[in-house]
């Protein structure tokens, strides 16, 4: 269930919890770049990072899921309400990324958590992350542009 952005004309503060599951931290830097940039002010969104997953409206997950982290992610799953919106950010969070064929990588975060929105990229740009958050909020409709390559 996506949190609503406005309440009778008022802006609602949307609380996000950022869970770094592992790997290179490229996506983490782009998430922090989004929160420290002007993009949120331009879109008139009031989003803030919180310290606890229990207080968050949205869970932002980055990194691939390794065998050693599965137990901690399951504990994270137990601590969050069932209606929490979960956004997988980056190729590693979606399918394991370049490490997906490694012996210790289980795959993407969707192996343990029910993901609502996927943001592809290695690492995705702050614009792409913002677009994924807007899709998760329900403030933006999905827009897919099909493009077929034709040789001349």
Buried (B, 14 or more C-beta within 10 A) or exposed (E): EBBEBEEEEEEBEBBBBBBBBBBBBBBBEBBBBBBEBEBBEEBEBBBEEBEEBEEBBBBBBBBBBBEEBBEEBEEBBEEBEEEBBBBBBBBBBBBBBEBBEEEEBBBBBBEBBEBBBBBBBEBBBBEBBBBBBBBBBEBBEEEEEEEEEEEE
